[in-house]
């Protein structure tokens, strides 16, 4: 009988000693959580989009505990979240510039054409692996809706074969931009008045064959802009929004319509 009881007793005693040791260690070595963390986390919307540059809302909340981290980085939360965070942290509220997503592609059914009949998985990621997609422009929107599937605000729909973003609903979280395998979706300031709706880096002649609405790198926009806000790199125009005043001159001289005057287009759609 003792041959059974003694091992059981020994194991029990060892277990108790280990349990007490672990309890003491957990208390002594515990990492104390800053009491402000729950309050900070409560100020954030929980989108976990990563637009702030951190790993979700928890990552941003932890970063805010470190002095110097800006309180205006939460794009979905906007000015309201920034104000709440400033109150919790006891700092001055920082201004928030609203942002929206825009599709940098004008290659709809009227300006480009398919190069093949794709019958694979209805996914942009899958279509990209299949010879770069079904369209003649290998840089354009693939049109299978990966961006729409991740949009938490149902701001993305389809217009003539390519993605279209309802900027009145979009909060600029950037989830669509991260999901797009073509990187044709960009996050720009809501106040932006001009945009380049093309992502093609091929030379002009090649781009023109693939899409009649593509940027051909002709430099007319650069020569026309009086504010040094337009540049062409890698055969593709880009806008410096810190310099752009929204005069629309670059859009007026663009021979393919790749540059869009967002204000004029919005007014035309409204009317």
Protein Blocks (a to p, Z undefined) as FASTA:
>chain_A
ZZmmmmmmmmmmmmmmmmmmmmmmmmmmpccddfklmmmmmmpgolonomnopacjklmm
mmmmpghiafklbmklmmmlmmmmmmmnopacdddddddddddbfbbfklgccfbdcfbd
cdfklmmmngoiabfblkbcehlommmmmmmnlpacceehiacddfklpgolommmmmmm
nlpaccddfkbcbdcdbfbfbdfklmmmmomkbcehlommmmmpmnlpacceehiacddf
klpgolommmmmmmnlpaccfklmmmmmmZZ
